[in-house]
Amino acid sequence: MKTYPLSNGDQMPALGLGTWKSEPGEVYKAIRTAISVGYKHFDCAYIYQNETEIGAALSDAIMTGEVNREELWITSKLWNTHHRKNDVKECLDMTLKALQLDYLDLYLIHWPVAHQKDVIFPHEGNGLISLDKIPLEETWAGMEEIKEAGLAKHIGVSNFSAKKIAQVNQSASQKIEVNQVELHPLLQQKDLLDFCKKEEVILTAYSPLGSRDRIPQMKAEDEPDMFEIPAIQAIAENHNCSPAQVLIAWAVNRDTVVIPKSTNEARLKQNLEAANIKLSVEEMNQINQLDRHFRYVTGTFFALPGSDYTLANLWDE
Ligand code: A2P
């Protein structure tokens, strides 16, 4: 498995298992299966509401000697209700308890969006708190504290633009190490990738397969299906692999981390194997031409009337 170095020499595996939308009741088995077929990297979040079951699977796999804690790379994310500096540890502690771990490899600020502490999913503008009131720098200071305390070996962000990364890093004593964003051939974010390479920020691709299993309220009508794109299908045929594998291989070939989600054994295996598929320069160029800046995860759920959040200031575009 390809890995990417962090500034202290630790190595982040290029492919991890996404767990957003992995349902309680099936995620235990998915994690145990993933470990048995060779996954080492798991991408979690407090808000996915499945960390207790993931923790049970990790703990059982460690207890049976199938894998060591040190071989694993576990990421989780701070939810928007805990953006105040003194709340960061509370959210992390809930995650650590659920995952049955005493440290994370990576902890991310999930969104550049703050909620009232008792509002998990806001439906009205007053459930959100402006970034003027809880600046990202304040949240980052809480993240730095948990890194200094050894509760997370590395810290980073998710859904951040280059502008927000630069803003936070300006006053940071610990720099942002990872940014996790939606990335796939229809949303390539080349400028952000170049910026992150320059700033030594590892970029992680979420929704690499288009997250077709999102709840209907999160889906637009007539969303493009990347598995159906002729260029992707032709490359898949060339490599005798599936379109999903081409999408995963493309992400790894352009030096990003990628976290496809699956709870199905055959697809778990297939996705892991895809990290080793080498695409030719010509194939990469063909895929590079598919970009149309299309988001599956639009962020409209945060752009609520009566709040300061808009799609323009969420994505800075
Ligand atoms: P399943 O969990 O049943 O395998 P994303 O990673 O972009 O969020 O996409 C996840 C969706 O893609 C899920 O619906 C998942 O279904 C499906 N999926 C994961 N791997 C593959 C694959 N190799 N081929 C087809 N569909 C896949």
Residues whose N, C-alpha, C, O or C-beta is under 5 A from the ligand:
A	BS01	A2P	G18 S207 P208 L209 G210 S211 R212 D213 A244 I259 P260 K261 S262 T263 N264 R267 Q270
